[in-house]
Amino acid sequence: MSIFTNSPDSGPNALSRAAKYLRKRIWLTVVILLVSLGAFGAGLKYLEDDAMQQKALKPKDRSLLSKVNPFLALPTPIPTPQLSKEYIYAGSRLLAVEDANASAVPPADLAVWRPSEGKWYVFGGPGSATVTQVWGIGTGDHPDKPAVGDYDGDGKTDFSVFRPTDSKWYIMYSSNGSGSTIPWGLDSDILAPADYDGDGKTDRAVYRPDDATATYSKWYIQGSNGSWLTPEFGTEEDIPAPADYDGDGKADFGLWRSSNETFYVKYSSNGGTTSFAFDPNNNLSLGSAVPVSSDYDGDGKADFAVFDGAASPYTKWYIRGSASGTMLSTVTFGLPNDIPVQNDYDGDGKCDIAIWRPSIGTWYIINSHDSSWRIQPWGLSGDIPVPAYFRR
């Protein structure tokens, strides 16, 4: 008999009987199918839960079940922690790589140098501890003079003094805590440290009003790379006011001449000079005013500004905005004998009007971002205010 001969249990007859059997038991078939799918889904859920538990316990060692489960989503990569802002130098300005809500520049700390102790007292902002540091000598006929600046270019101000008795700069670098002693200047010189070459580091500089070797007053600048710069610019009566007036990232040679109430500037960008008379008609009587030039309007250029501490009964600030080319503001703020301590204390990229009252050791600041006042006791009578970004 051929093996291909149909039998009663094979072929179409067998399929027909199977179909009739299934039709009679359709509900049983559906139930079996649903139960099978449920069991399969429960199994996958178990695999997923186990995989997630294993990942939580050992983030870097996934379990075997998690590896074989094809339905488990890949773990979300752990993001690299990012600072809200990181400070970098762009020329002589300290700028920030920041998120949408971060400040454009670091806020300055409240700080004083106490000659009686040769000690620095720094009141830092949020996230910065209060710091005290012995550095300098304040006793004798010729005490040290604070010479704040960022001499190592790490974005933080270094503790630094100029010692008239030996005409040397004593600097403690914030980057590594080491110190250096560098001869530069004379006892009679006026300190004028700033970043004149735009490398992000403060240069040691002095203004010599009565230099016998020059026709005019002379600047002596030692660049951070060891180079020298000795331009003649100014007269014996002038007060140095170096700042970046042209916005090229380098400090310009600035002077305030009280006799005619005029600023004189020699630009670093092109070597050209300019002047600005605050009171051409001599209506303000600014003969005793001192320069407080800084960037009050936030355009990246220093504004011509003076503080009239002799005004009575309240002192006055006169600021000429570089962005508009006109008088930005005249602000009545302070009392006679107050010391101007202008700086950016709220971190909005604009210099704030501020004074330190030595009689009670208190700081009074007008925050430029909203014109609110900040009043902070810090220091004692006899201290020298040295606001800057010290953060330790």
Salt bridges, closest charged atoms under 4 A:
ASP9 OD1 - ARG17 NH2 3.72
ASP49 OD1 - LYS45 NZ 3.37
ASP109 OD1 - ARG391 NE 2.30
GLU117 OE2 - ARG114 NH1 3.98
ASP144 OD2 - ARG163 NH2 2.93
ASP187 OD2 - HIS142 ND1 3.38
ASP189 OD1 - ARG208 NE 2.79
ASP238 OD1 - ARG257 NE 2.75
ASP338 OD2 - ARG357 NH2 2.92
ASP346 OD2 - HIS369 ND1 2.77
ASP370 OD2 - HIS369 NE2 3.15
ASP383 OD1 - ARG114 NE 2.89
